[in-house]
Amino acid sequence: MSNDELFSFIKKNPISVGCGVLSLFLAVGLYLRSTEIPEAEDILIQKTAMAERYALNIKNSVQLKEQADALAAANKELDSRIIRASQLGSNTQYFYKLQSDTGVKLIEFRQTTVVIPPTKAKTTYSPIVFNVAVQGTLSQVMNFLRQLESGTHYCRVLTANCSGNASARNQPLTLSLNLEMLGLP
């Protein structure tokens, strides 16, 4: 085919030739860009995940101020209810106040946790162990135990031993407790 025949073919079929050339350019362009498709998909996945995370953050941050205030209030209440292991006088005073409120007689009181000196690092809460023995009537002993568990400090009774004289029912009961209270060293 000569140049004259080629030009005459193009002049007779301009739309067909134009579509063929355009299809050829599009096929070459698609082939060259096909190597970029996986990279573009990875970028799309990353951006979609980031957009979802932002959407969740926006959705969850609606009540952020109220939740932060509630946490601050709960933390303040927690700090007011913990004891310090190094403040043995205040700890003893708490049990003497329970004794006077309930009418039991405090027979034994020992704080058995070793006092650890505070460090500059932020400390975590730790249990402070006490051995307590009280004597009184059944209602007084139960009232002491109730006030201890629902009192101003967080308390957990580890062991309890209640003893009394079976032959003499008018004799007072003795309650020995091994308990933990939430505190700081």
Backbone as JSON, one array per atom type, in Angstrom:
{
  "sequence": "MSNDELFSFIKKNPISVGCGVLSLFLAVGLYLRSTEIPEAEDILIQKTAMAERYALNIKNSVQLKEQADALAAANKELDSRIIRASQLGSNTQYFYKLQSDTGVKLIEFRQTTVVIPPTKAKTTYSPIVFNVAVQGTLSQVMNFLRQLESGTHYCRVLTANCSGNASARNQPLTLSLNLEMLGLP",
  "N": [[0.85, -1.15, 0.0], [0.6, 2.14, -0.89], [1.51, 5.55, -0.12], [-0.35, 7.27, -1.23], [-2.58, 5.64, -1.56], [-3.08, 5.07, 1.11], [-3.74, 7.6, 2.17], [-6.03, 8.1, 0.7], [-7.69, 6.08, 1.67], [-7.95, 6.88, 4.33], [-9.3, 9.28, 3.9], [-11.71, 8.34, 2.86], [-12.75, 6.86, 4.98], [-12.91, 8.42, 7.56], [-13.93, 8.5, 10.2], [-13.83, 5.85, 11.1], [-11.08, 5.34, 11.0], [-10.17, 7.32, 12.75], [-11.38, 6.45, 15.14], [-10.08, 4.0, 15.4], [-7.37, 4.81, 15.74], [-7.65, 6.32, 18.06], [-8.53, 4.28, 19.82], [-6.22, 2.73, 19.83], [-4.4, 4.51, 21.08], [-5.66, 4.75, 23.55], [-5.51, 2.08, 24.46], [-2.75, 1.76, 24.72], [-2.24, 3.73, 26.65], [-3.77, 2.73, 28.79], [-2.43, 0.35, 29.26], [0.08, 1.31, 30.09], [-0.66, 2.67, 32.4], [-1.66, 0.66, 33.98], [0.12, -0.5, 35.73], [0.16, 1.24, 37.84], [-2.22, 0.94, 39.15], [-2.48, -1.02, 41.35], [-0.98, 0.33, 43.33], [-2.45, 2.67, 43.59], [-4.84, 1.59, 44.56], [-3.97, 0.65, 47.06], [-3.38, 3.1, 48.3], [-5.93, 4.18, 48.29], [-7.25, 2.4, 50.02], [-5.87, 2.93, 52.42], [-6.51, 5.64, 52.82], [-9.28, 5.43, 53.04], [-9.53, 3.92, 55.39], [-8.41, 5.73, 57.2], [-10.27, 7.81, 56.98], [-12.55, 6.53, 58.0], [-11.68, 6.13, 60.63], [-11.43, 8.81, 61.44], [-14.11, 9.54, 61.23], [-15.26, 7.9, 63.21], [-13.92, 8.94, 65.44], [-14.97, 11.54, 65.47], [-17.65, 10.93, 65.91], [-17.5, 9.66, 68.42], [-16.51, 11.68, 69.98], [-18.45, 13.4, 70.69], [-19.6, 13.49, 73.26], [-17.36, 13.96, 74.77], [-16.39, 15.95, 76.55], [-18.2, 15.79, 78.7], [-17.73, 13.16, 79.51], [-15.03, 13.31, 80.24], [-15.22, 15.06, 82.41], [-16.75, 13.46, 84.12], [-14.96, 11.36, 84.58], [-12.92, 12.78, 85.89], [-14.28, 13.56, 88.2], [-14.83, 11.03, 89.31], [-12.22, 10.16, 89.76], [-11.41, 12.02, 91.65], [-13.13, 11.35, 93.75], [-12.2, 8.77, 94.26], [-9.58, 9.33, 95.11], [-10.18, 10.59, 97.5], [-11.05, 8.51, 99.03], [-9.0, 6.72, 99.52], [-6.32, 5.4, 101.54], [-3.23, 6.21, 103.19], [-0.28, 4.42, 103.52], [1.84, 5.29, 105.0], [0.76, 7.0, 106.86], [0.12, 6.19, 109.67], [-1.11, 7.06, 112.02], [-3.5, 8.35, 111.19], [-4.76, 6.17, 110.03], [-5.12, 4.49, 112.21], [-6.8, 6.12, 113.73], [-9.13, 6.03, 112.19], [-10.08, 3.42, 112.65], [-10.52, 3.6, 115.41], [-12.59, 5.44, 115.41], [-14.58, 3.91, 114.16], [-14.87, 2.02, 116.16], [-15.95, 3.59, 118.27], [-18.34, 4.4, 117.05], [-19.78, 2.02, 116.65], [-19.76, 0.63, 119.04], [-18.24, -1.6, 119.71], [-15.41, -3.32, 121.19], [-12.12, -2.64, 120.61], [-9.74, -4.97, 120.31], [-7.35, -5.82, 119.13], [-5.12, -4.29, 116.87], [-3.34, -3.99, 113.99], [-1.22, -2.74, 111.52], [-0.01, -4.33, 108.85], [1.35, -3.97, 106.5], [4.34, -3.22, 104.87], [5.85, -0.09, 104.91], [6.57, 1.65, 102.07], [8.97, 3.87, 100.86], [8.05, 6.87, 99.16], [8.47, 7.27, 95.63], [9.83, 9.2, 92.87], [8.54, 8.57, 90.59], [5.29, 8.05, 89.2], [3.04, 6.63, 91.4], [1.24, 3.57, 91.86], [-1.93, 2.33, 92.98], [-2.09, 0.36, 95.94], [-2.69, -2.51, 98.0], [-3.26, -2.18, 101.5], [-2.58, -3.92, 104.3], [-4.35, -5.0, 107.19], [-4.62, -6.28, 110.49], [-7.21, -6.96, 112.55], [-8.98, -7.15, 115.57], [-12.02, -7.42, 117.23], [-14.43, -7.04, 119.9], [-17.67, -7.77, 121.02], [-21.31, -7.59, 121.16], [-23.44, -9.64, 119.04], [-24.94, -8.0, 117.29], [-23.48, -5.61, 117.49], [-20.99, -6.4, 116.47], [-21.67, -7.18, 113.87], [-22.62, -4.74, 112.92], [-20.23, -3.26, 113.03], [-18.75, -4.62, 111.09], [-20.37, -4.11, 108.81], [-20.17, -1.29, 108.64], [-17.47, -1.06, 108.21], [-17.13, -2.28, 105.69], [-18.76, -0.65, 104.08], [-17.79, 1.86, 104.48], [-15.89, 4.96, 104.58], [-13.5, 4.36, 103.34], [-12.11, 2.18, 100.82], [-12.52, -1.21, 101.28], [-11.59, -4.61, 101.78], [-12.4, -7.7, 103.03], [-10.3, -10.25, 103.88], [-9.92, -12.59, 105.45], [-12.02, -13.9, 108.02], [-12.78, -14.54, 111.37], [-14.94, -15.64, 113.68], [-15.62, -15.97, 117.03], [-16.97, -17.4, 120.02], [-18.3, -18.1, 123.29], [-19.92, -21.02, 123.66], [-21.33, -22.11, 125.82], [-21.91, -20.01, 127.49], [-24.04, -17.77, 126.66], [-24.35, -15.08, 127.0], [-21.92, -13.93, 126.91], [-19.52, -11.83, 125.24], [-18.92, -11.76, 121.65], [-16.01, -12.52, 119.67], [-14.42, -11.11, 116.98], [-12.14, -11.7, 114.55], [-10.28, -10.18, 112.06], [-8.72, -10.2, 108.9], [-7.8, -7.89, 106.72], [-7.83, -5.87, 103.69], [-7.11, -2.6, 102.62], [-7.62, -0.11, 100.19], [-4.94, 1.77, 99.05], [-2.16, 4.12, 99.04], [1.39, 3.81, 98.9]],
  "CA": [[0.0, 0.0, 0.0], [1.41, 3.34, -1.01], [1.03, 6.68, 0.67], [-1.58, 7.81, -1.85], [-3.69, 4.72, -1.23], [-3.35, 5.22, 2.55], [-4.45, 8.86, 2.35], [-7.37, 7.98, 0.15], [-8.45, 5.22, 2.61], [-8.28, 7.72, 5.49], [-10.31, 10.25, 3.48], [-12.99, 7.65, 2.66], [-13.23, 6.36, 6.27], [-12.25, 9.22, 8.6], [-14.43, 8.15, 11.53], [-13.29, 4.53, 11.45], [-9.64, 5.48, 11.25], [-10.04, 8.11, 13.99], [-11.72, 5.56, 16.27], [-9.01, 3.0, 15.52], [-6.19, 5.47, 16.32], [-8.0, 6.64, 19.45], [-8.52, 3.01, 20.55], [-4.82, 2.35, 20.0], [-3.83, 5.37, 22.11], [-6.27, 4.38, 24.84], [-4.96, 0.79, 24.87], [-1.37, 2.01, 25.18], [-2.34, 4.47, 27.91], [-4.26, 1.79, 29.81], [-1.33, -0.59, 29.57], [1.1, 2.02, 30.86], [-1.2, 3.03, 33.73], [-2.09, -0.52, 34.73], [1.08, -0.78, 36.8], [-0.12, 2.16, 38.94], [-3.51, 0.62, 39.75], [-2.36, -1.57, 42.7], [-0.53, 1.38, 44.24], [-3.6, 3.56, 43.82], [-5.78, 0.86, 45.42], [-3.42, 0.68, 48.42], [-3.57, 4.45, 48.82], [-7.36, 4.32, 48.53], [-7.58, 1.64, 51.24], [-5.34, 3.66, 53.56], [-7.3, 6.87, 53.02], [-10.6, 5.02, 53.51], [-9.38, 3.55, 56.81], [-8.2, 6.97, 57.94], [-11.55, 8.52, 56.99], [-13.42, 5.82, 58.94], [-11.19, 6.43, 61.97], [-11.84, 10.18, 61.74], [-15.57, 9.55, 61.43], [-15.51, 7.34, 64.55], [-13.45, 9.92, 66.43], [-15.95, 12.63, 65.53], [-18.86, 10.38, 66.51], [-17.26, 9.38, 69.84], [-16.1, 12.88, 70.72], [-19.62, 14.25, 70.95], [-19.77, 13.63, 74.7], [-16.04, 13.86, 75.35], [-16.27, 16.87, 77.68], [-18.96, 15.23, 79.83], [-17.03, 11.96, 79.97], [-13.81, 13.73, 80.93], [-15.65, 15.59, 83.7], [-17.17, 12.32, 84.95], [-13.74, 10.67, 85.02], [-12.24, 13.62, 86.87], [-15.04, 13.46, 89.45], [-14.61, 9.69, 89.86], [-10.85, 10.11, 90.25], [-11.39, 12.82, 92.87], [-13.77, 10.54, 94.79], [-11.28, 7.68, 94.57], [-8.49, 9.87, 95.91], [-10.65, 10.92, 98.84], [-11.38, 7.28, 99.76], [-7.85, 5.85, 99.74], [-5.52, 5.71, 102.72], [-1.78, 6.24, 102.97], [0.37, 3.46, 104.42], [2.77, 6.01, 105.87], [0.0, 7.76, 107.85], [-0.38, 5.2, 110.62], [-2.0, 7.72, 112.98], [-4.83, 8.54, 110.57], [-5.35, 4.85, 109.84], [-5.56, 4.03, 113.54], [-7.93, 6.96, 114.11], [-10.3, 5.54, 111.47], [-10.61, 2.25, 113.35], [-11.05, 4.05, 116.69], [-13.88, 6.06, 115.14], [-15.51, 2.8, 113.95], [-15.11, 1.43, 117.48], [-16.87, 4.43, 119.03], [-19.64, 4.43, 116.38], [-20.49, 0.74, 116.72], [-19.82, 0.13, 120.41], [-17.38, -2.76, 119.93], [-14.14, -3.06, 121.87], [-10.99, -2.96, 119.74], [-8.78, -5.77, 121.07], [-6.08, -5.84, 118.43], [-5.05, -3.53, 115.63], [-1.98, -3.94, 113.44], [-1.04, -2.5, 110.09], [1.1, -5.25, 108.56], [2.01, -3.64, 105.24], [5.6, -2.49, 105.0], [5.75, 1.23, 104.3], [7.56, 1.85, 101.03], [9.13, 5.31, 100.66], [7.54, 7.29, 97.85], [9.46, 7.55, 94.59], [9.44, 10.31, 92.02], [7.66, 8.04, 89.57], [3.88, 8.0, 89.59], [2.78, 5.38, 92.08], [-0.06, 2.95, 91.64], [-2.61, 1.94, 94.2], [-1.68, -0.94, 96.46], [-3.46, -2.85, 99.2], [-2.62, -2.03, 102.8], [-3.16, -5.03, 105.07], [-4.56, -4.78, 108.6], [-5.16, -7.36, 111.33], [-8.08, -6.29, 113.51], [-9.82, -8.03, 116.39], [-12.98, -6.64, 118.02], [-15.25, -7.83, 120.79], [-18.94, -7.13, 121.29], [-22.47, -8.43, 120.92], [-23.59, -9.99, 117.63], [-25.38, -6.82, 116.52], [-22.37, -4.66, 117.43], [-19.95, -6.95, 115.58], [-22.18, -7.1, 112.5], [-22.64, -3.32, 112.57], [-18.83, -2.9, 112.78], [-18.39, -5.19, 109.8], [-21.09, -3.36, 107.79], [-19.6, 0.05, 108.5], [-16.13, -1.23, 107.65], [-17.25, -2.58, 104.26], [-19.4, 0.45, 103.35], [-17.28, 3.09, 105.06], [-15.29, 5.98, 103.72], [-12.36, 3.8, 102.61], [-12.37, 0.91, 100.14], [-12.05, -2.28, 102.16], [-11.91, -5.98, 101.38], [-12.09, -8.65, 104.1], [-9.65, -11.44, 103.35], [-10.35, -13.71, 106.32], [-12.77, -13.51, 109.2], [-12.97, -15.63, 112.32], [-15.81, -15.2, 114.77], [-15.64, -17.0, 118.08], [-17.71, -17.06, 121.22], [-18.44, -19.18, 124.25], [-21.21, -21.66, 123.4], [-22.05, -22.4, 127.05], [-22.36, -18.75, 128.08], [-24.5, -16.99, 125.51], [-24.3, -13.65, 127.29], [-20.54, -13.47, 126.72], [-19.35, -11.15, 123.94], [-18.27, -12.46, 120.55], [-14.75, -11.95, 119.22], [-14.28, -11.17, 115.53], [-10.78, -11.41, 114.09], [-10.32, -9.9, 110.63], [-7.53, -9.87, 108.11], [-8.42, -7.12, 105.65], [-7.04, -4.98, 102.87], [-7.72, -1.32, 102.26], [-6.96, 0.47, 99.03], [-4.15, 2.93, 99.47], [-0.9, 4.45, 98.41], [2.5, 3.57, 99.83]],
  "C": [[0.91, 1.24, 0.0], [0.81, 4.45, -0.17], [-0.26, 7.25, 0.09], [-2.78, 6.94, -1.52], [-4.07, 4.88, 0.24], [-4.14, 6.5, 2.8], [-5.87, 8.79, 1.8], [-8.25, 7.11, 1.06], [-8.88, 6.04, 3.82], [-9.37, 8.72, 5.13], [-11.66, 9.6, 3.28], [-13.59, 7.23, 4.01], [-12.61, 7.16, 7.43], [-12.7, 8.83, 10.02], [-13.86, 6.8, 11.98], [-11.81, 4.62, 11.79], [-9.41, 6.26, 12.55], [-10.34, 7.26, 15.21], [-10.64, 4.51, 16.48], [-7.77, 3.59, 16.17], [-6.46, 5.8, 17.78], [-8.0, 5.38, 20.32], [-7.1, 2.55, 20.82], [-4.16, 3.19, 21.09], [-4.39, 5.02, 23.51], [-5.72, 3.04, 25.34], [-3.55, 0.95, 25.39], [-1.39, 2.74, 26.52], [-2.81, 3.58, 29.04], [-3.18, 0.81, 30.22], [-0.28, 0.08, 30.44], [0.61, 2.36, 32.27], [-1.6, 1.82, 34.55], [-1.12, -0.89, 35.84], [0.82, 0.11, 38.01], [-1.41, 1.82, 39.67], [-3.36, -0.02, 41.14], [-1.89, -0.53, 43.72], [-1.67, 2.33, 44.58], [-4.64, 2.89, 44.71], [-5.29, 0.86, 46.86], [-3.62, 2.05, 49.06], [-5.05, 4.69, 49.15], [-7.78, 3.6, 49.81], [-7.09, 2.38, 52.47], [-6.17, 4.91, 53.85], [-8.72, 6.54, 53.5], [-10.56, 4.65, 54.98], [-9.2, 4.79, 57.67], [-9.5, 7.76, 58.05], [-12.53, 7.86, 57.96], [-13.0, 6.11, 60.38], [-11.57, 7.85, 62.37], [-13.33, 10.26, 62.01], [-15.92, 8.99, 62.8], [-15.06, 8.3, 65.64], [-14.44, 11.06, 66.58], [-17.22, 12.15, 66.22], [-18.67, 10.18, 68.02], [-16.89, 10.62, 70.64], [-17.26, 13.8, 71.03], [-19.78, 14.51, 72.44], [-18.43, 13.59, 75.43], [-15.89, 14.75, 76.58], [-16.99, 16.31, 78.9], [-18.26, 14.0, 80.4], [-15.75, 12.31, 80.71], [-14.14, 14.3, 82.31], [-16.07, 14.47, 84.65], [-15.95, 11.55, 85.45], [-12.98, 11.47, 86.07], [-12.96, 13.55, 88.22], [-14.84, 12.09, 90.11], [-13.2, 9.57, 90.43], [-10.72, 10.9, 91.55], [-12.02, 12.05, 94.03], [-12.86, 9.4, 95.22], [-10.14, 8.17, 95.45], [-8.93, 10.2, 97.33], [-10.91, 9.67, 99.68], [-10.18, 6.36, 99.99], [-7.1, 6.3, 100.99], [-4.05, 5.68, 102.33], [-1.13, 5.3, 103.99], [1.28, 4.17, 105.41], [2.06, 6.8, 106.97], [-0.67, 6.81, 108.85], [-1.35, 5.82, 111.62], [-3.4, 7.9, 112.42], [-5.53, 7.2, 110.39], [-5.88, 4.31, 111.16], [-6.79, 4.81, 113.98], [-9.22, 6.5, 113.43], [-10.92, 4.34, 112.2], [-11.13, 2.61, 114.74], [-12.41, 4.72, 116.52], [-14.94, 4.98, 114.89], [-15.86, 2.14, 115.29], [-16.11, 2.27, 118.26], [-18.26, 4.48, 118.38], [-20.43, 3.16, 116.59], [-20.59, 0.18, 118.14], [-19.01, -1.12, 120.66], [-16.13, -2.33, 120.66], [-13.03, -3.53, 120.95], [-9.93, -3.67, 120.58], [-7.4, -5.7, 120.45], [-6.19, -5.02, 117.16], [-3.59, -3.47, 115.2], [-2.06, -3.66, 111.95], [0.2, -3.31, 109.71], [1.8, -4.96, 107.25], [3.27, -2.85, 105.52], [5.46, -1.17, 104.26], [6.91, 1.4, 103.33], [7.74, 3.35, 100.84], [8.67, 5.72, 99.26], [8.69, 7.58, 96.89], [8.98, 8.71, 93.75], [8.53, 9.85, 90.9], [6.23, 8.0, 90.1], [3.58, 6.64, 90.18], [1.4, 4.86, 91.72], [-0.66, 2.59, 92.99], [-2.14, 0.56, 94.64], [-2.5, -1.24, 97.71], [-2.61, -2.67, 100.46], [-3.33, -3.0, 103.74], [-3.22, -4.65, 106.55], [-5.03, -6.07, 109.25], [-5.91, -6.66, 112.45], [-8.86, -7.35, 114.26], [-10.71, -7.14, 117.25], [-13.82, -7.59, 118.85], [-16.53, -7.06, 121.07], [-20.08, -8.11, 121.07], [-22.57, -8.71, 119.42], [-24.0, -8.78, 116.8], [-24.26, -5.78, 116.42], [-21.29, -5.12, 116.44], [-20.41, -6.86, 114.13], [-22.24, -5.64, 112.02], [-21.22, -2.82, 112.26], [-18.4, -3.4, 111.39], [-19.08, -4.45, 108.64], [-20.49, -1.98, 107.56], [-18.19, -0.01, 107.92], [-16.2, -1.44, 106.15], [-17.86, -1.43, 103.46], [-18.93, 1.81, 103.84], [-16.63, 4.01, 104.05], [-14.11, 5.45, 102.92], [-12.76, 2.48, 101.96], [-11.72, -0.21, 100.95], [-12.48, -3.63, 101.61], [-11.47, -6.9, 102.51], [-11.52, -9.9, 103.47], [-10.06, -12.68, 104.15], [-11.08, -13.13, 107.52], [-12.96, -14.74, 110.08], [-13.77, -15.08, 113.48], [-15.88, -16.31, 115.8], [-16.4, -16.47, 119.29], [-17.8, -18.28, 122.12], [-19.85, -19.77, 124.09], [-22.0, -21.89, 124.68], [-22.59, -21.13, 127.71], [-22.75, -17.8, 126.93], [-24.44, -15.48, 125.75], [-22.89, -13.07, 127.13], [-20.39, -12.81, 125.34], [-18.64, -12.05, 122.92], [-16.96, -11.75, 120.2], [-14.64, -12.18, 117.72], [-12.86, -10.76, 115.17], [-10.81, -11.28, 112.57], [-8.91, -9.68, 110.09], [-8.09, -9.18, 106.88], [-7.42, -6.26, 104.91], [-7.83, -3.7, 102.62], [-6.91, -0.73, 101.12], [-6.19, 1.71, 99.45], [-2.94, 3.15, 98.61], [0.23, 4.18, 99.4], [2.91, 4.81, 100.58]]
}
